[in-house]
Every structure is written in structure tokens, then in C-alpha cells.
Amino acid sequence: SSRFRSAFAKRPRRISEFWPMVSPDAAARSEPPSQIRFGILLFYDYVPVAGVKSLADELHKLCCDLGLSGRLRTSHEGINGCLSGTWSACEAFTAAMHSGFGGGLFKHTDFKLSPCTEDQQFRGLKVWESDEVCGLFAGAEGSFAAVRSLGEAQRGTHLDPQRWHDVLATSRPEDVVLFDVRNRYETRIGRFARRGEGGEDELELVDPETRLFSETTSFLDKEETIERFRGKKVLMYCTGGVRCERASAYLKQKLGDEDAEVFQLAGGIQRYLETFPDGGFFEGSMHV
């Protein structure tokens, strides 16, 4: 069961329209433009956590001390969070996590900080304990065993944003398939596409049209779905990368082939937009 410390996080906002305001150099230095005072911080990490309750309590206190809002999931297999606050508070949270918080568990965690306006911050703070870092098996019977089993499975190969971009640019349409593992609202407002001279999409996109991430397993349990991936180079993506970690492992299990070419965008759409502020092959908006 999940243990909540606070609730009432408001509906997430779109933030991709802010990317043109931040140069790649500034993003790399974590220095916002002078007119930006607030930020949204995305992060996750799969690391073994022995004391989930104590970690959740400590994270809740740290967030409160820094005035951060948002949602943060803790689990025996790691953490997954999306927080907002002043830019300096987000940087302070990152520094604390990298400097030994939780016994040094998160010193290598990738924290993705992007600018937002004051009214785009989350309302309220929710920190809770869960069976999973990302709810692929949420509510399913035997979910804990499924999580442990999948945790041992081989995940998809990470492609950094530049390599991802290059693969999209050079692959033959018959060789690849894109797999967007976000929900149907997110996929409607933004997606990857490679347009031909006539504006047609040259690469096949598999959209599971899910409402919740936990519906992804049912989608991948269908043989007709798996046949769309079989023998292809599968390019998976999501907002920050966390959903691909589990979905790619589950897909490889369903394909039954350890050598299947399953790849995922490292750092998700957010890291891609940092590398390609003009959008690159991503069209529309990113939802957080």
C-alpha cells in the first residue's frame, strides 16, 4: 500500500514552450536566463533502498525545508520525482542529493532542471512509499513479484540524444518502429516524427493509447502488438526516461529474444530538447 505525506498536486503543465528561452550552454550550466526564477525538476533512479519509510520521511523534510512542491515516489527499487520551486531551491535539492543524501545512493542520479513560470509550479507536496519506482504493475495481483522479476530483466539500450537523432535521421523506414510509452493525452500534444518532402511521416509510430502507464502491459500482452515490433529496431521514448526503463524490459521479455534491438532515449524527451532547442524531430509540446 502507498503511504501519503501530503496531497493535492495540481494537474501538470506543458513546459516545452520554454525551451527556446534557454540556450544549450545555459542549460548545461544550470544557469537560468535572468527572467526565469522558477524551475521544474525531473529525476528518477533505480537503486536498492533498504529503509523506504525513513527515506520518504527524509525526502519530505528536505522538500519542505526548501519550499518545493510536486510528487515524489519512493520504493525498495529507487525513487521517481517531479518537483517545482525556485530555481535556487531546485539546485539546492540536487546538490543535497548528490552530496551524500540517503547514504550516497543518489550521487549519480540525473536531475533534469527546466524553467517554468510561478503559476506553473505544482500545488502541494506528495511523498509516498510504493512497490515500484514507476507503476507498470500498479494494482495487479502479484505486482511485487512481477516488479522483482522484471527488475532482473535486461532493459533497452540507452541512446543519448545525439545518437537518437542520428538514428532517426538515417534509418530506413522498413527497419525501425517508434514506440511512445506515454499516455494518450501526452502523445496527442507532442511526438517524434520524421517528415518526408510531402510532409508525410516516414517512420511507423506505435501509440498504445493508454490512460495509465499500468495499461502498457495489457497492450504488450497482445500478439498483434508484438508482431509490430518483431524483427525491427525499436526506438522507445517517454518524458524523462523512467517509463522506458520498465517498459523496455517487459517488451524484451514478450519478444522472447535477448538479442532483440530495443533502444530507449536516454533522459527522455527533456534531454533531447536540451540538445536540440529547436525541437529536432520532436513536434508539438511536452507534458510533465
N, C-alpha and C positions, 0 to 999 in steps of 0.2 A: 504494500500500500504506500501511497505517497504522503509525505508529511509536509504540510504547508506552513510557512512562516508569515507570509503576507500575500495578499491577492490584489485583484483589480488592476491588472496590467491592461492598458488600453490597446485597441487594435493597432498593429504595427503600421508603419508608414513607408511610402516609397522614398528611396533616397538616391536613386541613380541620377536624378537630375542635378545633384550637387557635384557629381564627379568633375564636370568641366571646370569647376571653380578651383580645383586642386591640381597643381602640376605634379607629374610623377616624382620629381625631386622632392617637393614638399611632402608628398605622401610618404616617401621613403624615410624622411627625417622626422615624421610625425609632428610637423610644424604646420598648424592650420593657417590659412590666409587671415589677415588681421580682422576681417569682418566675421570670422567664424569663432564662436565662443563655446559651442556645444558639440558633442560627438556621440556616435553610436559605436559600441564596442562588441564585436562578434568574436567568439572563441569556442573551441572545444579541444579536448584531448582524451585519448584512450590511454589511461594509466591505471594500474591497480590501486584501489583505495581501501585501506583496512577499516578505518573508522569513518563511515559515511555520515553518521549523525553529527559527530564532532566537527567534521569538515564543513557540513552545511551550516552549523552554528557559527563557525569562524568566518565563513564567507558572508553570511548575513550581517554579522557585526562589521566586517570590513566595508561592505556596501553602504551600510547605514552611516558609518563614520565619514565616508567620502560623499555622501549625499547622492548615491547612484540609484537609479530605478531600473526596472526591467524584470527579466526572468532568468533563473539560473538553476539548472538541474544537476544534482549530484547523484552519483551511483558508485557501486563497487568497481565499475569498469572505467570511471573517469568523470568528466564534467562537460557541460554544454551550456553556454550562456549568451545572452543578448542584453546588454546594459546600455544605459544612456546617462548623461550628466554633463558637467562642464568638461571642456577638453582637458584641463589640468587634472581633474578628478579621474578621468579615464586613463590618463597617463600614469597617475599615481597608483591606480589599481594594477595596471600592467607591471609597473616597477615592483610592487609588493609581491605579485605572483612570481615574478622572475627571480626575486632575491632570496627565496627560501621559504615562502609561504607553503604550509602543508608539508613541511619536511623536505622541501625541494622538489616536490612532484611535478611542478609546473614551470620549471626553469627553461624548458624548451618549447613551451606552448606558443602557438602562433596566435597573437592577438591582432585583430583587424579593426583599425580605428578609422572611421569616416565622419565627415562633418554633417551636422544637421542643424535645424533651427530650434529655438527654445520650445516652440509648441509641438515639435515632432518628437520630443522626448516621451518615454513611456511614463504612464501614471501608476505609481505604486511599485512595490518590490515584492517579488515572489521567489523564494528559495526553497527547494524541496528535494526530498530523497526519492529515488526511483530505481526500478530494476535495471533501467537502461540509460545510456547516455542519449540515445535517440530512440523514440518509441516505435520501432519497427514491429514489435510483438505486443504492443500495448493492449491489455485486456484479454489476450489469448490464453487459453488453457495451457499450462506448462511453459509459460513465457520465460521464466527464469532459466529453465533447462535449455530452451531454444537460444537464449542470449549467450549462455556459456558455450554452447556448441558452435554457434556462429562466430563467437569471439576467437575460436581457434582456426577458423577457415581463412583461406588466402583471399585478401582483398584485391581490388583492381589496382593496376599500376598507375602511380601518380604521374601526371604530365604537368609541368609548370606552364604558366600562361603563354609564354612564347612558343614552347613546343606544341601546346594545344592549338594555338593559332596557325602554326606551320602545318600541322596535320590537317586541319580544316581546309587550309588553302590548297594543299597539294593532293589530297586523297581522291581516288576515283569514286564516283557515286556508288558504283556497284560493290565497293569493298567495305564501306563504312555505314554505320547507323548511329544516330544521336539518340540518347536516352535521357530525357528530362525527368528527374525523380521528384520534382516539386509538386505541389498540389495544383488543381486546375485553375484556381484564381491566379496563381503566380505565373503559370505557363501562358495564360491569356494576355497578360500585360507585357511580357518580355520573353525572348527566346533566342537561341543561336540559329543562324541560317546563313547559307552561302548562296547568294543570288547569281543567276546566270544573266546573260546580256538582256534577256527579255523580262527580267525580274522574277523568274520562276525560282523556286527553291530547289537546288540541285541535290541536296542531301536528305535522305529519309530521316524523319524525326518520329520517335516513339513517345507518345504522351499518354501516360496511364490514366489521366483524367481522374485522379484521386481527390477525395475531400480531405482525408487524413493520411499521414505517412504510413500508418499501420495497414492501410488497404493495399500497399505495394506488394505484400506477399501474395495476396489473392490474385493480383494481376499477373505476377510471375509464376504462379502455380498452373496457369493455363498453357497447354501445349502449343496452342496457336500463337501465344505471345513469345514463347521460347524459340519457335521456328523463325521469328523475325530477326533474332539475334544470332542464330546458329551459323557458323562459318563466316561471320562478319567481324570487323574490328568495331567494338562497341565503345562509344565515347559518351560517358556519363557525366552529368553535371547537376549541381544544385547551388544554393545561395553561397554557403561558406565552406562546403565540403563534407560536413558531418553526416548528412543523409547518404551520401555516396559510399562512405566507409562501410556501412552495414549492407546497403542495397547491392553493392558490387560483389560482396562476399556471398550474399544469398543468390544472386544471379549466377555466379560461377558454380555454386552447388547445384542449381537447377540444370545448368548446361551439362553437368557431369564431366567436365573436361578441365583438368588443372592447367592445361596449356591454352585455354580459350583467351583470345585477345580482348580483355576487358580493361579499359582505361578510365580514369577519372580526373577531372580538372582540379589540380591541387589548389586549395584555398578558395575554390568555387568562383562564382561569377564576380564576387567582390575583388578578389586578387586579379582577375582578368581585367576588370575595369580600371584598376590602378595601373596596370601595364599598358592598357590601350584606352586612354581617357576619351578618345573619340568614339568608343563603342566597339571598334573592330568588327567582328562577326556577330556581336550581340545587338539585337534590335529591341527597342521598347524600354521598359522600366524594370528595375529590380525591386522586389518587395522583401522587407525584413520584418 
